[in-house]
Amino acid sequence: MKRFSTIALSMVALSSIAAAQDKPAMQPEKAPNVAVEKVDTNTSDAAKPVEQETTTKAKVDGEYYTESNKTDFLASKLIGARVYATEAEVDSSKAIDKAHTEWNDIGENNNIVIGRDGNVQAVVLGVGGFLGIGEKDVAVKMPSLKFVQKVGDKPSDYFIVVHSSKASLEAAPTYSYKTM
């Protein structure tokens, strides 16, 4: 009986291998048709001065982004970034080469809270402690943050500054993840 079971199992295994070889190879999915924005290269008006736009627009085709703009940044760059606190007004319109001396390095961004509507509700900052020991998570609403461009070639380099004192952030209530 054992021998019959072994032979039957071997037959089933071999037939599944043969069936797998008969299936055609999977074809890769086609990429969605994405329109590319055309640029007018007509130079007949070359003598006219051209005003540059002060705002940049992301290139969007229907539901798809096709290109980022200078003010976009990735969440992966935001998580883990150093965060500074200051009670002084922050001018985010000018690029700077180093953090201002009145800014306090309070920690780093540990997470991002996104609502079901897709909007960023808050960022979770790790404040207090030393080398992560004694640190607590504090959620700060997104409008409280300022992104100050660092001097350099990459538009993705910036300082993150929250308008608050270091003491008030350390005294803020701890953010709870228990409902997630």
C-alpha positions in Angstrom: 0.0 0.0 0.0 2.9 2.3 0.8 4.4 1.6 -2.5 1.2 2.4 -4.3 0.8 5.8 -2.5 4.4 6.7 -3.3 3.9 5.9 -7.0 0.6 7.9 -7.0 2.2 10.9 -5.4 5.1 10.8 -7.9 2.7 10.7 -10.8 0.8 13.7 -9.5 4.1 15.7 -9.0 5.4 14.8 -12.4 2.1 15.7 -14.2 2.0 19.2 -12.5 5.6 19.8 -13.7 4.6 18.8 -17.2 1.5 21.0 -17.1 3.6 24.0 -15.9 5.9 23.6 -18.9 2.9 23.7 -21.3 1.7 27.1 -20.2 2.9 30.1 -22.3 5.3 32.5 -20.7 3.6 35.5 -19.0 3.6 38.6 -21.1 4.6 41.8 -19.3 1.8 44.2 -18.7 1.8 47.2 -21.0 2.5 50.5 -19.4 -0.4 52.9 -19.4 -0.4 55.5 -22.2 1.0 58.6 -20.7 1.1 61.8 -22.7 4.3 63.8 -22.7 4.0 67.5 -22.4 5.1 69.1 -25.7 7.3 72.2 -25.5 7.0 74.9 -28.2 10.4 75.4 -29.7 9.3 78.2 -32.0 12.0 80.8 -31.7 10.3 83.5 -33.9 9.7 85.6 -30.8 13.2 85.3 -29.6 13.7 89.0 -29.4 10.9 89.4 -26.9 11.9 89.2 -23.2 10.4 86.1 -21.6 9.1 86.3 -18.1 9.8 83.2 -16.0 7.0 81.7 -13.9 7.7 82.1 -10.2 5.7 79.0 -9.4 6.3 75.6 -10.8 3.6 73.1 -11.8 3.8 69.4 -11.7 3.1 67.7 -15.0 -0.1 65.7 -14.7 -1.7 63.5 -17.3 -5.2 62.5 -16.1 -4.7 60.7 -12.9 -0.9 60.3 -13.2 2.0 62.6 -12.3 4.5 62.5 -15.0 7.2 64.7 -13.4 7.8 66.4 -10.1 8.3 70.0 -9.6 10.9 71.9 -7.5 8.6 72.2 -4.4 7.8 68.4 -4.3 9.6 66.1 -2.0 9.3 62.4 -1.2 8.0 61.0 2.0 11.1 58.8 2.2 13.2 62.0 2.4 11.0 63.4 5.1 11.1 60.4 7.4 14.4 60.4 9.3 15.1 64.0 8.5 16.4 66.3 11.2 13.9 68.8 12.6 14.7 72.2 14.2 12.5 74.3 16.4 12.4 78.0 16.8 10.0 80.6 18.1 11.3 83.2 15.6 9.7 83.7 12.3 11.2 81.5 9.5 11.7 82.9 6.0 11.4 79.9 3.7 11.7 82.0 0.6 15.5 82.1 0.7 18.0 79.3 0.5 20.5 79.1 3.4 23.8 77.2 3.8 23.5 76.2 7.5 20.9 76.1 10.2 20.4 79.4 12.1 22.0 79.5 15.5 18.7 80.2 17.2 17.2 77.0 15.8 17.2 74.0 18.3 17.9 70.6 16.8 15.0 68.7 18.5 15.2 65.3 16.8 14.0 63.7 13.7 10.8 63.0 11.8 9.7 59.4 12.7 6.5 59.1 10.7 3.8 60.7 8.6 0.1 60.6 9.5 -2.1 60.5 6.4 -5.9 60.7 6.5 -8.2 58.6 4.5 -8.7 61.5 2.2 -5.1 61.3 1.2 -4.0 64.5 2.9 -1.1 64.7 5.3 -2.6 65.3 8.7 0.6 65.5 10.8 4.2 64.4 11.1 5.4 62.5 14.1 8.6 63.9 15.6 10.9 62.1 17.9 11.7 64.7 20.6 13.8 64.6 23.7 16.1 61.8 24.8 19.6 61.1 23.7 20.4 58.8 20.8 16.8 57.6 20.8 16.7 56.7 24.5 14.0 58.6 26.3 12.6 59.9 23.1 8.9 60.4 22.7 6.7 60.8 19.6 4.9 64.1 19.2 2.5 64.7 16.3 2.7 68.2 14.8 0.3 69.4 12.2 1.8 69.9 8.7 1.1 73.7 8.5 3.4 74.1 11.5 6.4 73.0 9.5 8.5 75.2 7.2 10.8 73.8 4.6 13.8 76.0 4.1 15.9 75.3 1.0 19.6 74.5 1.6 22.1 76.1 -0.7 23.2 73.5 -3.2 22.4 71.8 -6.5 19.6 69.6 -5.4 16.1 71.0 -4.7 15.4 68.1 -2.4 17.9 69.4 0.2 16.1 71.5 2.9 15.9 72.2 6.6 12.6 71.3 8.4 11.7 73.9 11.0 8.7 73.8 13.3 7.5 77.1 14.8 7.6 76.1 18.5 10.0 76.1 21.4 12.0 73.0 22.3 10.5 73.0 25.8 6.9 73.1 24.5 7.6 70.2 22.2 9.1 68.2 25.0 6.1 69.0 27.2 3.6 68.1 24.4 1.4 65.0 24.8 2.9 61.7 23.4 1.3 60.6 20.1 -0.4 57.2 20.5 -0.4 54.6 17.7 -3.0 52.4 19.4 -5.8 53.0 17.0 -3.8 52.0 13.9 
